[in-house]
Amino acid sequence: MARAFWAWIVCLVVTIAVSLVTQPKPNSELRGLVWVLTEQKEAVEEAWYKKAWVLAVTVLALTVALNIYFW
């Protein structure tokens, strides 16, 4: 446990040192990689059968049905 603690401390110190020494990348290089700098598209409502809750309910219903059938 002590070795893990010291490894974490060393990692933290190295991370801070590298962050302070290196220059930040310009925004032009980060465009498309960082959410804030990426152009946001208009939200389009998905079809009802492509929504996550529909898939979750379907899988749950199938699981319950198969569980009852094979009981």
Sequence and secondary structure as in RCSB ss.txt:
>XXXX:A:sequence
MARAFWAWIVCLVVTIAVSLVTQPKPNSELRGLVWVLTEQKEAVEEAWYKKAWVLAVTVLALTVALNIYFW
>XXXX:A:secstr
 HHHHHHHHHHHHHHHHHHHHS    HHHHBTTBGGGS         GGGSHHHHHHHHHHHHHHHHHHT 
